[in-house]
């Protein structure tokens, strides 16, 4: 009985530390909530809410120090591939001069779908920075990031955003939406609710020498 009591007490102390990470998945993309990285189609994406409140120039200067580095700003074709995976009903264009929108409709009683899966993975960059609305399903959820193929300080960056449906302060119903807008954001402005779309190629760990030796010995033994 004493041992049972000790184990019970010990397990109570361990309880806060035994919570497992959640794995969010959608159409081949996945996000382990213990990390700030979304994986899919051979790429790793840094969650967009990691780079809000700083300019693109600042984000660009930090890209080799965040999460082991190796990041680059997402190109138009990479963003096209990302949106095509989540919102396949629209033929997304990789041309940097094209603006497109896809509306996911109004389903205020439904917490799900591609828009909310996207926001859950990439992070809610809006937070409370622009205030909250009196919504039927809670606060408005939104994620946004800068991207594009031109990075000079004098050039404008493209804007990617996804939001769920909501009711605004005037009582108007707003549809969920995915949108790519061309050349609209400054690379020197510190946007408090728009991050930077940083992406890198998924690194495949090389097998260790011991593992290779073990595989070779196993092959010899089998022969």
N, C-alpha and C positions, 0 to 999 in steps of 0.2 A: 504493500500500500504506500509505503514511504517513497519507493522508487517511482511509482506512478505519479504521485504528487509532485515530485521533483521534475519529472519529464513534462508534466502539464504546465508548471510554472515556467520552465525554460522555454517551452514552445510559445508561451504568451509573449515573452520578451523578444523572441525571434519573429513574431508575426509581422511587425512593420517592415521587416527586411526581406520577407519572403514573397512579396508581391511580384508577380511575373510581368514582364513587358508584354504589351499588346502588339500583335502583328496585324496591320491594316493592309488589305490586298484589294486590287481592282485591275482586271484585264492585264495581268502579267506584271503589274507594278506592286511593290510592297514597301512598307515602312515599319521598321521595328521602333516602337515608341521609346526605347532606351537610347536611341540615337537621333541625330538631326539630319539623317540622310535617307533619301528615297531612291530605290533601285528599280530599274526597268529598262528593257531594250538595250542592254549592254552599257548603260550609263548610270552614274550616280548623280543625284541632284541634291544640293544643299537646301534644306527647308528655307523658304522665302522669308519667314519671320526672323531669321538669324541676322539679316542685314538691313532691317528697317532703321530709320533714324540717322542714316549716314548717306553721303553722296555716293554716286557710282565711282568717282575718283578714289574715295576712301576705301570702298569695297574692293576695287581693283588692286589697291596697294596692299590689301590684307589677304588676297586670295591664296598666297603661298604659306600662310600661317594658320589658316582655319582648318581644323580637322585634317591635319597632315598635309595640307596644301594640294597643289596640282589642279586647281580650279581654273576655269575659263568662263567668261560670260557666254550664255547660251546663244547659239546662232539662230537665224530665222528657220533653217531647216530642222534643227533640233527641237525648237518650240513647236513647229508644225507637227513633227512626229509625236510629241507629247500630247498635244491637243487632239490629234487624230485618234490616239489611243483611248482617251477618255470620252471624247465627244465625236464619235465616228459618223454621226448623221450629217455633219458638215464637211465639205471638201476644203480643208484648210490650205491656204496658200503660203508658200515659203518666200514669196516676194516681199521684201522689206517695205515696199510702198503700198501694201494692201492692208486695209482694215476690215475685220470680219467679226460678226457676232453670232452666237447661237443661244437661243432662249430655251430654257428647260421647263418653262411653265410655272404654274402656281399650284403647289401642293402643301399648304401650310401645316397640315396635320401629319405630314410624312417627313420623317427625318432619315433620309437616305438618298440614293441615286449618285450619279457621277459627280455632280457638283459638290456635294458634301463629302464624298470620298476624296476628291481632289483637295478640298480645304483641310480635311483631317490629316492628309499626308503632308501637304506643303506648309501648313501652319496658318492660323488666322492672323493676318498682318494688320487688320483693322483694330481688333481689340476694343478698347474704349476710347481711342484717340479722337474719333469724330462724334462721340456721344452714342447713346443707345436709343432704340426705338421701342415703342410699345407693341410688341409682336405677339401673334397667336402662339408661336412656337419658341419664344425666347428671342435673344438679340440677333441682329443681322450678322451673318458670317461672310467673310470676304478674305481673299488672298490675292496679292498683286505683286508683280516684279518687273524690273527693267530687263530688256534683252536687246540683241541686235548685232549686226556685223560691223558696225562702225563705232569706234570707241574714243575718237578725238574729243577733247573738252568742248570744242565749238559745235559738235554735232549732236543731234537729238537721238535719244534711244527709243525703242519701241516699248509698248506696255502690254503685258499679259495680265488678265484678271479673271477670277471666277468668284461668283457670289451665289448664295442660295436665295430662295424667294423670301420676301419679307413685307411688312406693312410699315410705311414711312410715317413720320410725325404728323402728316396731314391726313393719315388714314388711307392713303393710296396703296393698292396692292402692286408690288413689284415682282416681276418674274425672276427666277433664277437665270443666270447668264454666264456664258464663257465668251471672252472678247479678246481679240488681238488688235491693238491700235498702233498705227505706224508713226514713227518719228514725232513723239509728243512730249517726252520727258527729258529734262536737262540732266546732263551727267554731273553737274556741279551742285545741284539742289539736294538738300537733305529732306527726303520725303518721310514723314513720320508713319506712313501706313503702306509704303511700297518698298519692297526689298529688291535684291538683285538676284537674277536667275543664274546661279553658278552651277556648272556641270563639269564632270570629269569622266573619263573612261573607267569602267569597273576594272580594278586591279585583280588579276588572278594570281594567288600566291604560288610561288615556285615550290615544287616538292623538295624536301630536305634530302641531303646526301644519304642520311641513315635510311630514309624511306625508300630511296632508290636502291640502296644496297639490299634492304630487306626484300624488296620486290624481285631483285635479281636472284637472291638466294632461294626464294620461294619457287621461282621458275626453274632453277637447277634441280631443286628437290623433286618437283613434279616430273621433270624429265627423267 
